[in-house]
């Protein structure tokens, strides 16, 4: 018999829920203390002292039983009502409903989970707070009581005392802490205000060492954006650390290192919601430069992340640059350690840092992966100190995860990541132009010949009769030339295979429809045949005709499959035969067909040449060149906001008998600064580009056809315009 439904039931959370939130919601002790400092900021404090005290043993570890952490601020404090209605109500909506403080500060915490940070640090909590007009309020709780699995949350009691405890009285604990920084006028006589909050945590969980205090100092030094004061975001907010003598190297006011003033390159950008970025570049040994960059996503009229600012500081880390930097900072090792400890691109909301962006091991922009892919151009995390400035009011779609660490993955965060990466690439490009490079002969070759002629001449001058040494030098030259040739062939082959890999997705897409039709027609044909066996010969002629039609359809679709597969077959690893006579325009047409899916997705119109020129070419080599050019055009057209997206391909017969294939698009074109760089190996402005496409294409044209790959001035379409000139095998 079914029971009657029960209504009006309620959750009864176990007490251990609170302890679980405290231990698992906050990831580390550093994060916990950062949260407590943020709470002080939300209380309109102007000063905060983070004090770590206790006995330190011979191994340099704070003895856990004697350890104590105190966080004192001079904020507005809490009275009895605030303690009961806000602090003792986790996830209260108080801050969400009061987003700005009386002094104009934007509240950092809205989820009401900062109090759980104390559970991460230790078992015993004492919280004393005082407003400027009310008595002190003193709260005590033991987090261990919340671990009793038999207790419900309602069974755990918290002690609250109203009245003077002496903490904020003259000569009290607060005054002692303020005076722990006697040389600093900002903390002197702080106790005269007679208000604030002191959080005292004992029975600590972690083994505090000098290294851990140093990590805390770094986190706190990065907590406040160095631009916050200039923008009025964080007005007069200072942080101090007090610790035992063994940790004295980390005590005193916490501030950003003056490393920023000695940068080699920098970028400052203000990005509007439309994606328009106004950029100022400061460049090593070169004049400042101003740029306007469009960061907008063609699919959206605005950036989902909203407007923001970004500041990037970059250093060259070659030995000579670090030596010079060390002269200003007290030594090369000090300079290296300072850069190692502060590097990374951080996000700041309303002047305060959003963890863990920019922390060690958090490569949210994928910089190190880009560096591995393109070490010549790309910057790594340990070369950059970056600040991305957002706000709650202007960037409402950049939302915190529940633990207030990391932002929720969303289209807004994806837009922010892509926009910052694009700005960084602009700085990388300018830096690349200024970096010294060895002069190149025969254009910009991937692998330059190592010429031993100077060595041979020197040997001949010193030992003209020693033919044995000269023979060794000649043999070494032949071996080097052979090795370089084999490496070049392997590099070209691997690039061809990489191109094949990029084409696989397009081919799979193209194969989907014919394979589906073949399967469908086959199934229907089998069904019709079975029906025929049941119904006799009366329907024989009709079923025979239907079968012929279906088999014809299957044959046609199979030919489509064969044609699609045939397009990519030349890009495989099989040995190719001797070049044959071939119509140049047909090879171009096949390349466009190969990229049809990509071209269609980008809504690009392609105009093909109407001429016909028979040449002796290797179809694969020419198609590899054309794939690179067309793919580049489609990529940049896909990022363009222009209404007309078009590629025109034509073939010209030149007076000297050579042929030129002209590929022109209506995209953004190549900036004047990059004209001389785009054929350099490893130079690229694509987010995930390797910078080898044009370099290898140029070498194919030069080595096999005695020709050249050039960037021409813009033509009628106004975008990039390339010329592939073939001088051999064109008759």
matplotlib code that plots the C-alpha trace (Angstrom):
import matplotlib.pyplot as plt

x = [0.0, 1.4, 2.1, 0.7, 3.1, 4.9, 5.1, 7.0, 10.2, 13.4, 17.1, 19.0, 22.7, 25.2, 27.7, 30.6, 29.3, 30.8, 34.2, 34.1, 33.4, 36.3, 38.8, 37.9, 36.5, 39.7, 42.6, 45.6, 46.7, 47.9, 44.4, 42.8, 44.8, 44.2, 40.4, 40.7, 42.6, 39.9, 37.3, 39.3, 39.2, 35.4, 35.3, 36.8, 40.1, 43.1, 45.7, 45.9, 48.5, 49.0, 50.9, 52.4, 53.7, 55.0, 58.2, 60.4, 62.4, 65.9, 64.6, 63.0, 59.4, 56.9, 56.0, 52.3, 51.1, 52.6, 51.6, 49.1, 47.9, 46.3, 44.7, 44.0, 42.4, 41.2, 37.9, 34.5, 34.1, 31.0, 28.4, 26.2, 23.5, 26.0, 27.7, 24.4, 22.7, 25.7, 28.8, 26.8, 24.7, 26.9, 26.0, 24.1, 23.0, 24.2, 27.2, 25.3, 22.7, 25.3, 27.8, 29.5, 30.8, 30.1, 33.7, 32.9, 34.8, 33.4, 32.8, 35.0, 33.1, 29.5, 29.1, 29.7, 32.2, 35.2, 34.7, 35.5, 39.1, 39.7, 38.8, 41.5, 44.2, 43.4, 40.9, 40.5, 38.9, 38.5, 37.0, 36.9, 35.4, 34.4, 32.7, 33.4, 30.4, 29.6, 31.2, 33.5, 31.9, 33.9, 33.1, 34.7, 34.3, 36.1, 36.1, 36.7, 33.1, 31.9, 33.7, 31.5, 29.5, 26.7, 25.9, 23.6, 24.5, 21.9, 23.6, 26.8, 26.9, 29.0, 30.0, 29.4, 30.4, 29.3, 31.5, 35.0, 37.6, 40.5, 41.6, 40.9, 41.6, 44.8, 47.7, 45.6, 46.4, 45.4, 47.8, 50.7, 50.1, 50.0, 53.2, 54.9, 55.8, 57.3, 59.1, 56.0, 53.9, 50.9, 50.5, 51.6, 48.8, 46.3, 44.7, 43.6, 40.7, 39.4, 37.7, 38.4, 38.4, 41.0, 40.8, 42.9, 43.5, 45.3, 45.9, 47.3, 47.1, 50.2, 53.9, 54.8, 58.3, 60.2, 59.4, 55.7, 55.7, 57.6, 54.9, 52.3, 54.2, 54.3, 50.6, 49.8, 52.2, 50.3, 46.9, 46.5, 47.0, 49.8, 47.4, 44.6, 45.8, 46.1, 42.6, 41.1, 40.0, 42.0, 42.4, 44.9, 45.0, 48.2, 49.2, 51.9, 53.4, 54.7, 56.6, 59.2, 62.8, 63.6, 61.3, 62.3, 63.3, 59.6, 58.3, 57.2, 55.0, 54.0, 54.4, 55.0, 58.7, 60.3, 61.1, 58.3, 60.2, 63.1, 61.1, 62.5, 59.1, 55.6, 52.1, 49.3, 45.9, 42.4, 39.8, 36.3, 33.3, 33.2, 36.6, 38.5, 41.8, 43.9, 47.5, 50.7, 53.9, 57.2, 60.0, 63.6, 66.0, 63.2, 60.6, 57.2, 54.5, 50.7, 48.4, 44.7, 43.7, 40.3, 39.8, 36.2, 34.8, 33.1, 30.3, 29.4, 29.1, 30.6, 33.1, 31.2, 33.7, 33.0, 35.6, 38.9, 42.5, 45.7, 49.3, 52.1, 55.7, 58.3, 62.0, 64.6, 66.1, 69.3, 72.5, 73.5, 70.1, 69.8, 73.4, 72.4, 69.2, 71.1, 73.3, 70.3, 68.7, 71.8, 72.9, 71.9, 70.6, 68.5, 67.0, 66.3, 64.7, 62.5, 61.3, 60.7, 58.7, 56.5, 56.1, 52.7, 49.6, 47.2, 43.6, 42.4, 38.8, 38.1, 41.8, 42.2, 43.6, 41.4, 43.3, 44.9, 45.5, 49.2, 50.2, 53.0, 51.8, 48.7, 49.2, 45.7, 46.8, 48.8, 52.0, 54.5, 52.8, 53.1, 56.7, 57.5, 55.8, 57.5, 60.5, 61.8, 58.8, 56.6, 57.1, 56.9, 55.3, 58.6, 59.3, 56.0, 54.5, 50.9, 47.8, 44.3, 41.9, 38.2, 35.4, 32.1, 30.0, 31.5, 32.2, 29.2, 29.6, 33.0, 31.7, 33.6, 33.4, 31.8, 35.1, 36.0, 39.1, 39.1, 36.4, 33.6, 34.5, 32.2, 32.1, 33.0, 36.2, 37.0, 36.7, 38.9, 41.5, 41.6, 41.7, 44.6, 46.4, 46.0, 47.4, 50.4, 51.0, 51.1, 53.9, 55.7, 55.7, 57.2, 59.8, 60.7, 61.4, 63.9, 65.7, 69.1, 69.1, 72.0, 71.8, 70.5, 71.5, 69.2, 66.2, 65.0, 66.0, 64.8, 68.2, 71.2, 74.3, 77.2, 80.2, 83.6, 85.4, 87.0, 88.3, 89.7, 91.5, 92.9, 94.2, 95.7, 97.5, 98.9, 99.7, 99.7, 101.4, 99.1, 96.6, 95.3, 93.8, 92.4, 90.8, 89.2, 87.7, 86.3, 84.8, 83.3, 81.7, 80.2, 78.8, 77.3, 75.7, 74.2, 72.9, 71.3, 69.7, 68.2, 66.9, 65.3, 63.6, 62.4, 61.1, 59.2, 57.8, 56.6, 55.0, 53.2, 51.9, 50.9, 49.0, 47.4, 46.3, 44.6, 42.7, 41.4, 38.6, 37.5, 37.6, 35.6, 33.0, 32.8, 32.6, 29.7, 26.9, 27.9, 28.6, 25.2, 23.5, 25.3, 24.2, 20.6, 20.3, 21.9, 19.4, 16.4, 17.7, 18.0, 14.5, 13.0, 14.7, 13.2, 9.8, 10.2, 10.9, 7.6, 5.3, 6.4, 7.2, 4.3, 6.4, 9.6, 10.0, 9.2, 11.6, 14.3, 14.1, 14.2, 17.3, 19.0, 18.3, 19.6, 22.7, 23.4, 23.1, 25.5, 27.9, 27.7, 28.3, 31.1, 32.8, 32.3, 34.1, 36.9, 37.3, 37.3, 40.0, 41.9, 42.3, 44.3, 46.2, 49.1, 49.7, 50.4, 53.8, 54.1, 57.0, 55.9, 56.8, 58.4, 56.6, 54.1, 52.4, 49.5, 47.2, 48.2, 44.7, 43.4, 45.8, 44.5, 40.9, 41.5, 43.1, 40.0, 37.8, 40.0, 39.4, 35.7, 34.4, 36.6, 35.8, 32.1, 32.1, 33.9, 31.3, 34.1, 33.6, 36.5, 37.0, 39.1, 41.3, 39.7, 43.0, 44.7, 48.5, 50.1, 53.2, 55.5, 55.0, 54.6, 50.9, 51.6, 54.2, 52.1, 49.0, 51.0, 51.9, 48.3, 46.9, 49.1, 48.1, 44.3, 44.2, 45.8, 43.4, 40.4, 41.7, 42.0, 38.8, 37.1, 38.3, 37.4, 34.2, 34.1, 30.9, 32.7, 34.8, 36.5, 39.5, 40.5, 43.0, 44.5, 47.4, 49.6, 52.0, 55.0, 57.2, 60.2, 58.1, 57.5, 54.0, 52.7, 49.8, 48.2, 46.2, 44.5, 41.9, 39.7, 40.9, 42.8, 46.1, 49.6, 50.7, 53.6, 55.7, 55.3, 55.9, 59.6, 58.9, 56.2, 58.6, 60.9, 60.8, 58.7, 57.3, 53.5, 50.6, 48.2, 47.3, 48.4, 50.5, 54.0, 55.4, 56.6, 53.9, 55.1, 58.8, 58.4, 56.1, 58.7, 61.5, 59.4, 58.8, 62.5, 64.1, 61.9, 60.7, 63.5, 60.8, 59.8, 57.0, 56.4, 54.0, 52.7, 51.2, 47.4, 45.3, 41.6, 40.4, 42.5, 43.8, 46.8, 48.1, 50.7, 52.5, 53.8, 56.2, 57.3, 60.3, 61.2, 59.0, 56.5, 57.2]
y = [0.0, 3.4, 5.8, 9.3, 12.0, 14.0, 17.8, 20.6, 18.7, 20.7, 20.1, 19.4, 20.0, 18.3, 20.4, 19.0, 20.8, 24.0, 22.4, 20.8, 24.2, 25.8, 23.1, 22.4, 25.7, 27.5, 26.0, 27.1, 29.1, 31.9, 32.2, 32.1, 35.1, 36.9, 36.5, 37.9, 40.9, 41.4, 41.4, 44.2, 46.2, 45.7, 47.1, 50.4, 49.8, 51.9, 49.6, 45.8, 44.0, 40.2, 38.9, 35.4, 34.7, 31.7, 29.8, 28.7, 25.4, 24.7, 23.5, 26.9, 25.8, 27.6, 25.2, 24.4, 24.4, 27.9, 29.4, 32.1, 34.2, 37.6, 39.9, 43.4, 46.2, 49.8, 49.4, 50.4, 47.3, 45.3, 45.8, 43.1, 43.3, 43.1, 40.1, 38.3, 39.2, 39.0, 37.2, 34.4, 33.9, 32.3, 33.2, 36.3, 38.7, 41.7, 42.5, 41.6, 44.2, 46.7, 46.7, 50.0, 51.1, 54.6, 55.7, 54.6, 51.3, 48.5, 45.5, 42.5, 39.7, 39.0, 35.3, 35.5, 32.7, 34.6, 33.6, 30.0, 31.0, 30.9, 27.2, 26.6, 28.2, 26.7, 25.2, 28.0, 31.3, 34.5, 37.5, 40.9, 43.9, 47.5, 50.3, 54.0, 54.2, 50.7, 48.4, 45.6, 42.4, 39.3, 35.9, 32.5, 29.2, 25.9, 24.5, 21.0, 20.9, 21.1, 17.8, 15.8, 13.6, 13.1, 16.8, 18.8, 22.4, 23.6, 21.7, 23.7, 26.9, 29.9, 32.2, 35.9, 38.5, 42.1, 44.7, 45.8, 43.0, 45.5, 44.6, 48.0, 49.9, 51.9, 49.5, 46.6, 43.9, 46.1, 48.9, 46.4, 45.1, 48.6, 49.4, 46.3, 48.6, 51.5, 53.1, 53.5, 56.6, 54.8, 52.4, 54.8, 55.7, 53.6, 52.6, 56.2, 55.4, 52.9, 50.8, 47.9, 44.1, 41.6, 38.0, 35.7, 32.1, 29.5, 25.7, 26.1, 23.4, 24.1, 24.1, 27.8, 28.3, 31.3, 30.0, 29.9, 33.4, 34.5, 33.0, 34.8, 38.1, 37.6, 36.9, 40.0, 42.1, 41.1, 41.5, 45.1, 46.3, 48.9, 51.0, 51.0, 54.1, 56.1, 55.2, 55.9, 52.2, 51.5, 54.7, 54.5, 50.8, 49.4, 45.9, 44.9, 41.6, 41.0, 37.7, 36.1, 37.2, 34.0, 35.3, 38.9, 39.2, 39.1, 41.6, 45.3, 46.9, 44.8, 46.5, 45.7, 45.5, 48.3, 45.8, 47.3, 50.6, 48.7, 46.8, 46.3, 46.5, 47.4, 47.6, 49.7, 49.2, 50.5, 48.2, 49.3, 47.0, 47.2, 45.6, 48.8, 48.9, 52.0, 50.7, 52.4, 50.4, 51.3, 49.6, 48.9, 51.2, 52.5, 55.3, 54.7, 53.6, 54.0, 51.5, 51.1, 47.4, 45.8, 42.9, 42.4, 38.9, 39.1, 36.9, 39.5, 43.2, 43.6, 41.7, 39.4, 40.2, 43.9, 46.7, 46.3, 47.6, 45.6, 46.4, 44.1, 44.4, 42.3, 41.5, 39.9, 37.1, 36.6, 36.7, 40.2, 41.7, 40.1, 41.3, 44.9, 44.5, 43.1, 46.1, 48.2, 45.7, 44.5, 41.5, 39.3, 36.5, 39.1, 40.3, 36.8, 35.8, 39.0, 38.3, 34.6, 35.5, 38.1, 36.9, 35.9, 37.7, 38.4, 39.5, 42.3, 43.1, 46.5, 46.8, 43.4, 40.2, 37.3, 34.1, 32.0, 33.9, 34.7, 32.2, 29.8, 27.0, 28.8, 29.5, 30.6, 32.3, 29.2, 31.2, 28.5, 26.2, 28.9, 29.5, 25.8, 26.0, 29.2, 30.0, 32.7, 34.9, 34.0, 35.1, 32.8, 33.4, 34.1, 37.1, 38.9, 40.7, 41.5, 43.1, 42.7, 45.2, 44.5, 45.4, 43.9, 46.7, 46.9, 43.2, 41.5, 38.3, 37.6, 35.7, 34.0, 30.4, 29.6, 29.4, 32.9, 31.3, 31.4, 32.8, 30.6, 29.3, 31.2, 33.0, 36.2, 34.6, 33.2, 36.7, 38.1, 35.4, 35.9, 39.7, 39.7, 37.1, 39.3, 42.3, 40.3, 39.1, 42.8, 43.4, 40.2, 41.4, 44.8, 43.1, 40.7, 43.5, 45.1, 41.9, 41.5, 38.7, 37.3, 38.7, 36.1, 35.4, 34.2, 35.6, 34.2, 30.5, 28.0, 26.4, 28.5, 26.9, 26.7, 27.9, 26.6, 28.7, 31.0, 28.0, 26.4, 29.7, 30.0, 26.4, 27.0, 30.1, 28.5, 25.0, 25.3, 21.9, 20.0, 18.5, 16.1, 19.0, 20.6, 17.3, 17.0, 20.5, 19.7, 16.5, 18.4, 20.9, 18.1, 16.4, 19.6, 20.4, 16.8, 17.0, 20.4, 19.1, 16.1, 18.2, 20.6, 17.7, 16.2, 19.6, 20.1, 16.6, 17.0, 20.3, 18.6, 16.0, 18.8, 20.4, 17.0, 16.8, 20.2, 19.0, 15.8, 17.5, 19.2, 15.9, 14.0, 16.7, 16.4, 12.6, 12.6, 13.3, 10.9, 8.1, 8.7, 8.5, 5.3, 3.7, 4.9, 3.7, 0.4, -0.2, 0.7, -1.5, -4.5, -3.9, -3.6, -6.9, -8.7, -7.3, -8.7, -12.2, -12.1, -10.6, -12.6, -11.5, -9.1, -6.2, -7.4, -4.6, -1.8, -3.1, -3.7, -0.1, 1.1, -1.0, 0.4, 3.9, 3.2, 1.5, 4.4, 6.8, 4.7, 4.7, 8.5, 9.0, 6.5, 8.5, 11.6, 9.8, 8.8, 12.4, 13.7, 11.2, 11.9, 15.6, 14.8, 11.7, 13.8, 15.1, 11.6, 10.2, 8.0, 8.6, 10.9, 10.3, 12.6, 15.9, 15.6, 17.9, 19.5, 22.5, 25.0, 26.4, 22.9, 22.4, 25.7, 24.7, 21.4, 23.3, 25.5, 22.4, 20.8, 23.9, 24.2, 23.5, 26.1, 28.7, 28.1, 28.3, 31.7, 32.8, 33.7, 34.1, 32.8, 33.8, 31.3, 32.1, 31.5, 31.0, 27.7, 27.1, 23.7, 23.3, 20.6, 20.7, 18.5, 19.0, 18.3, 21.0, 23.6, 22.7, 23.0, 26.5, 27.4, 25.8, 28.1, 31.2, 30.5, 29.2, 32.5, 34.6, 32.6, 32.9, 36.7, 37.2, 35.1, 37.6, 40.6, 42.7, 43.7, 42.9, 41.8, 38.7, 37.7, 36.0, 36.6, 34.2, 34.9, 33.6, 36.0, 35.2, 37.5, 38.9, 36.7, 33.5, 33.0, 32.5, 34.3, 33.2, 36.2, 35.5, 38.6, 39.0, 41.7, 41.2, 43.5, 43.0, 43.0, 46.0, 48.0, 46.9, 43.2, 43.4, 42.5, 39.8, 37.6, 35.3, 34.9, 31.4, 31.2, 34.7, 34.7, 36.8, 33.9, 32.8, 29.2, 29.6, 28.1, 30.7, 28.1, 28.1, 31.1, 30.2, 26.7, 27.8, 30.3, 27.7, 25.3, 28.0, 29.0, 25.6, 23.7, 26.4, 29.0, 31.5, 33.7, 34.2, 37.9, 40.2, 42.8, 46.2, 46.0, 45.7, 46.5, 44.4, 46.3, 43.3, 41.0, 40.3, 37.6, 36.6, 33.1, 33.4, 30.1, 30.4, 26.7, 24.0, 26.4, 26.1]
z = [0.0, -1.0, 1.9, 2.0, 0.6, 3.2, 2.7, 4.4, 5.0, 5.6, 5.2, 8.4, 7.6, 9.7, 11.6, 9.6, 6.5, 7.9, 8.5, 5.0, 3.4, 5.3, 4.5, 0.9, -0.4, 0.4, -1.4, 0.7, 3.7, 1.5, -0.2, 3.3, 4.5, 1.2, 1.8, 5.3, 4.0, 1.4, 4.3, 5.9, 2.7, 2.5, 6.1, 4.8, 6.5, 5.6, 7.2, 7.9, 9.9, 9.3, 12.3, 12.6, 16.0, 18.1, 18.8, 15.9, 16.3, 15.1, 11.7, 11.1, 11.6, 13.7, 16.5, 15.8, 19.4, 20.0, 16.7, 16.3, 13.3, 13.8, 11.2, 12.5, 10.6, 11.4, 9.5, 10.6, 12.8, 13.6, 16.4, 17.9, 15.3, 12.4, 14.1, 14.5, 11.2, 8.9, 10.2, 11.8, 8.6, 5.9, 2.4, 3.6, 1.0, 3.0, 0.8, -2.4, -1.5, -0.3, -3.2, -2.4, 1.0, 2.4, 1.3, -2.3, -2.4, -4.4, -2.1, -3.1, -1.4, -2.3, -1.6, 2.2, 2.3, 3.5, 7.2, 6.2, 5.6, 9.3, 9.4, 6.8, 9.0, 12.5, 14.9, 17.3, 16.3, 18.3, 16.6, 18.3, 16.6, 17.6, 15.9, 16.7, 19.0, 20.3, 22.8, 21.7, 20.4, 21.1, 19.4, 20.0, 18.3, 18.0, 14.5, 15.9, 17.3, 13.7, 12.9, 15.3, 12.8, 15.3, 15.6, 13.4, 12.6, 15.1, 17.9, 17.8, 19.8, 19.5, 22.4, 22.0, 24.6, 24.5, 26.4, 26.8, 26.4, 26.3, 22.8, 21.4, 24.7, 25.1, 25.7, 24.4, 21.9, 18.9, 20.0, 20.4, 16.8, 15.3, 17.1, 15.6, 12.7, 14.7, 11.8, 9.7, 10.3, 8.7, 11.7, 14.4, 16.8, 14.8, 18.1, 18.6, 16.2, 18.7, 16.1, 13.8, 13.8, 15.1, 13.9, 16.1, 14.9, 17.0, 17.0, 13.5, 10.9, 8.8, 9.5, 8.9, 7.5, 6.2, 2.7, 3.4, 4.9, 1.7, -0.5, 1.6, 1.2, -2.6, -2.7, -0.7, -2.7, -5.8, -4.2, -4.9, -8.5, -8.7, -10.8, -8.2, -6.4, -9.7, -10.7, -7.3, -7.0, -3.8, -1.8, 1.0, 1.7, 3.1, 4.2, 6.7, 7.9, 11.4, 12.1, 14.4, 14.0, 12.0, 9.3, 9.5, 5.8, 5.0, 7.6, 7.0, 4.5, 1.5, -1.8, -5.4, -6.3, -8.3, -11.0, -13.2, -13.6, -15.2, -17.9, -21.4, -23.2, -22.1, -23.4, -22.0, -23.6, -22.9, -24.5, -25.2, -25.2, -29.0, -29.1, -30.1, -28.3, -27.9, -27.3, -26.2, -26.6, -24.8, -26.6, -25.7, -27.5, -29.7, -29.6, -28.0, -30.4, -30.5, -32.2, -32.7, -32.7, -33.4, -31.0, -31.9, -32.6, -36.1, -34.7, -32.0, -32.1, -28.7, -26.5, -24.1, -21.4, -21.5, -21.5, -19.6, -19.3, -19.6, -18.7, -19.8, -18.8, -20.6, -20.1, -22.3, -20.3, -22.3, -20.1, -21.1, -20.5, -17.1, -16.2, -17.0, -15.1, -12.1, -12.0, -11.0, -8.6, -6.7, -8.7, -11.6, -9.3, -7.4, -10.7, -11.8, -8.5, -8.5, -12.0, -11.2, -8.2, -9.8, -13.3, -14.8, -16.1, -13.3, -13.3, -10.9, -10.2, -8.7, -7.8, -6.1, -7.5, -8.7, -7.8, -9.1, -12.4, -12.7, -9.9, -10.5, -12.7, -13.8, -17.5, -18.3, -21.6, -22.7, -23.0, -22.3, -24.8, -27.5, -26.5, -27.1, -30.5, -31.6, -29.4, -31.7, -31.5, -28.5, -24.9, -21.9, -18.5, -16.8, -19.1, -18.4, -15.4, -16.5, -15.1, -16.6, -14.9, -14.7, -12.4, -11.2, -12.5, -16.0, -16.5, -15.0, -17.2, -15.6, -12.6, -9.7, -9.0, -5.7, -3.9, -5.2, -6.9, -10.7, -13.0, -14.4, -17.9, -20.2, -23.6, -21.7, -20.3, -23.7, -25.2, -22.5, -23.0, -26.8, -26.5, -24.1, -26.3, -29.4, -27.6, -26.4, -30.0, -31.1, -28.5, -29.5, -33.1, -32.2, -30.0, -32.8, -35.1, -32.7, -31.6, -33.3, -35.8, -38.0, -41.5, -44.0, -47.5, -50.3, -48.6, -45.3, -45.4, -42.9, -42.7, -43.7, -45.2, -42.8, -44.9, -43.9, -46.5, -43.9, -42.0, -45.2, -46.2, -42.7, -42.8, -46.3, -45.0, -41.9, -43.4, -47.2, -47.6, -45.2, -47.7, -45.0, -42.9, -46.0, -47.0, -43.6, -43.9, -47.4, -46.1, -43.1, -45.5, -47.6, -44.5, -43.2, -46.6, -46.7, -43.2, -43.8, -47.0, -45.3, -42.4, -44.8, -46.6, -43.4, -42.2, -45.5, -45.3, -41.7, -42.7, -45.6, -43.1, -40.7, -43.6, -44.2, -40.6, -40.8, -43.9, -42.3, -40.5, -43.8, -45.7, -42.9, -43.2, -46.9, -46.7, -44.3, -46.9, -49.6, -47.1, -45.5, -48.9, -49.8, -46.6, -46.9, -50.6, -49.8, -47.0, -49.1, -52.0, -49.6, -48.3, -51.8, -52.8, -49.8, -50.6, -54.2, -52.9, -50.9, -53.5, -56.5, -60.1, -60.5, -59.3, -60.9, -63.5, -61.0, -58.4, -61.1, -62.2, -58.5, -57.9, -61.0, -59.8, -56.3, -57.6, -59.9, -56.9, -54.9, -57.8, -58.1, -54.4, -54.4, -57.1, -54.9, -52.1, -54.4, -55.6, -52.1, -51.0, -54.2, -53.2, -50.1, -51.4, -52.7, -49.2, -47.8, -47.1, -50.2, -52.6, -55.5, -59.1, -61.6, -62.3, -65.1, -67.6, -65.8, -66.2, -63.6, -63.2, -62.5, -59.6, -58.2, -58.7, -56.9, -54.0, -53.6, -53.7, -51.0, -48.8, -49.7, -46.2, -44.6, -47.3, -47.0, -43.1, -43.4, -46.0, -48.4, -52.2, -54.3, -57.9, -59.9, -63.0, -66.4, -68.2, -69.0, -68.8, -69.1, -67.0, -65.7, -62.0, -59.0, -58.1, -54.4, -54.2, -55.8, -53.8, -50.6, -51.6, -52.5, -49.4, -47.2, -49.1, -49.3, -45.7, -44.5, -46.5, -45.2, -41.6, -41.7, -43.6, -40.9, -38.3, -40.5, -39.9, -43.5, -45.4, -48.5, -48.0, -51.2, -52.6, -56.3, -57.9, -61.3, -63.4, -65.5, -68.3, -67.9, -70.6, -69.6, -70.0, -66.3, -64.8, -61.8, -59.6, -57.9, -54.7, -53.3, -50.6, -49.1, -45.5, -43.2, -45.1, -43.8, -41.6, -42.8, -39.8, -40.7, -44.5, -44.0, -41.4, -42.7, -44.6, -41.6, -40.3, -37.0, -37.4, -37.1, -35.9, -35.7, -32.1, -32.7, -35.8, -36.1, -38.5, -41.1, -43.7, -45.8, -45.2, -46.5, -49.4, -50.4, -50.4, -52.5, -55.1, -55.1, -55.0, -57.4, -59.8, -59.6, -58.7, -55.8, -53.3, -52.8, -51.0, -53.4, -52.6, -52.0, -55.2, -55.9, -52.9, -50.5, -48.5, -48.7, -52.2, -52.9, -56.1, -56.7, -59.7, -61.4, -63.8, -64.3, -65.9, -67.2, -70.9]

ax = plt.figure().add_subplot(projection="3d")
ax.plot(x, y, z, "-o")
ax.set_aspect("equal")
plt.show()
